[in-house]
Amino acid sequence: MLKKSDPKVFDLIKQEEKRQKEVLEMIPSENYTSKEVLEALGTVLNNKYSEGYPKKRYYQGNAVVDEVEMLAEERASKLFNVPYVNVQALSGSVMNFAVYTALLIPLKGKIMGLSLSFGGHLTHGQPQSASGKFFKSTLYTLGKDGTLDFDEIEKQALKEKPDIIVCGFTAYPRVIDFKRFGKIADKVGAYLLADVSHIAGLIAAGVHPSPVPYAHIVTTTTHKTLRGPRGALIMVTEKGIKKDPELPKKIDTAIIPGLQGGPHDNQTAAIAVCLKEASTSTFKKYGEQIVKNSQKLAEELTELGFNLVGGGSDNHLILIDLSGTGVNGAVGALALEKAGIVVNKNGVPNDKMPPFYPSGIRLGTPAITTRGMKEKEMKVIAKWIYEAIEEVKKYELPNDKEARKVAFKEIKGKINSNKNLAKIATEVKKMTSKFPLP
Ligand SMILES: *Cc1c(COP(=O)(O)O)cnc(C)c1O
């Protein structure tokens, strides 16, 4: 028993369990998996080495693991309606890198993805990431209203001639028009990679359109709205196979021997479990409620005077632009954490502030919806968010870089001892106690 053999680690896990129970976990990329997913993760499947693919392994003793991996592939294939799936990428970043190495070697190709500061992901060609260091990339931005400007994206694609156009984002609150992206990719002869990490659960539930008819490749992490273990799926669509029948093989070899050794078989089993869960009518209702909650929360926040990027939410997330309120995103996120509401600071389109002190906060409803919260709770949460932000309006962050650093430290201390924020946290604790974790 861990409790006896290593009380230190045991205690840390218990502390984290308590934290997850008592707060409103509103980081849109997080979720609470089922007990069954965790059960599959903590099994002897962890002990096996199974480099290669089902029935083509480099190690003996893989008959059972083959069944596990084929089951996960089969379930993903059915759920997302794609002919080919690779379930081995260890997490999201490798999953996209595998696609790039499969398609762009010998390091000549170009990626076109949404800029990080407009809601794109690091792995979509940002210069700080290997995707932008090893490959050429060009980044698009959003229009003035904070939504995708397809005419501009098309112009840029025609000019830059990327080999891969990446769509699917980390901080985009509106529906993604995959059909339009597909048309642009076809026009310039590029592959369309739809990275639906954030919205895979919504697609599975049928509350966001699927990119499968329009994209050549679809990637997703399995631990966000899909509510599975940390992990990833790389899928090739019929359209992708038509463009290049070798795509599945290229992706398989990009994963191993290209980027990885042995897959995490316990993780693969947990992915299989989550995919079964995601194909039920209960999950469909869950997806619908995520969106209803996000829309209700967006509506309430707007009514309270907050400025939302993109004007609202069609999915699971909301991006609040705090510029003009006098509260920096970093300060706002700290205040909310003290109040028991866990969100992340985030850049907003055309942000004048640096990434460490961005002007916005990003929040979402996947995890609190898993706990069973509904519209009624969203109204209360919006009010708490408003009160917490109001409370820290008096803590100003200077513009000067050095002065800001010092001031931020002071503000941190003030937030920590702020009684009104602590009072909200007590109320949050009372509410969350009525919504048990899975
Ligand atoms: C989360 C995310 C990833 C990366 O996933 P990690 O598991 O954190 O590496 C990739 N793309 C998008 C769009 C994401 O939201």
PDBQT file of the ligand as one rigid body, heavy atoms in Angstrom, charges set to zero:
ROOT
HETATM    1  C1  LIG A 501      -3.635  20.589 -25.656  1.00  0.00    +0.000 C 
HETATM    2  C2  LIG A 501      -3.352  20.734 -27.083  1.00  0.00    +0.000 A 
HETATM    3  C3  LIG A 501      -2.250  20.102 -27.672  1.00  0.00    +0.000 A 
HETATM    4  C4  LIG A 501      -1.110  19.458 -26.915  1.00  0.00    +0.000 C 
HETATM    5  O1  LIG A 501      -1.374  18.534 -26.014  1.00  0.00    +0.000 OA
HETATM    6  P1  LIG A 501      -0.307  18.097 -24.894  1.00  0.00    +0.000 P 
HETATM    7  O2  LIG A 501      -0.881  16.794 -24.473  1.00  0.00    +0.000 OA
HETATM    8  O3  LIG A 501      -0.357  19.151 -23.851  1.00  0.00    +0.000 OA
HETATM    9  O4  LIG A 501       1.022  17.974 -25.518  1.00  0.00    +0.000 OA
HETATM   10  C5  LIG A 501      -2.122  20.201 -29.048  1.00  0.00    +0.000 A 
HETATM   11  N1  LIG A 501      -2.995  20.905 -29.786  1.00  0.00    +0.000 NA
HETATM   12  C6  LIG A 501      -4.051  21.549 -29.236  1.00  0.00    +0.000 A 
HETATM   13  C7  LIG A 501      -4.973  22.303 -30.111  1.00  0.00    +0.000 C 
HETATM   14  C8  LIG A 501      -4.248  21.498 -27.873  1.00  0.00    +0.000 A 
HETATM   15  O5  LIG A 501      -5.271  22.154 -27.346  1.00  0.00    +0.000 OA
ENDROOT
TORSDOF 0
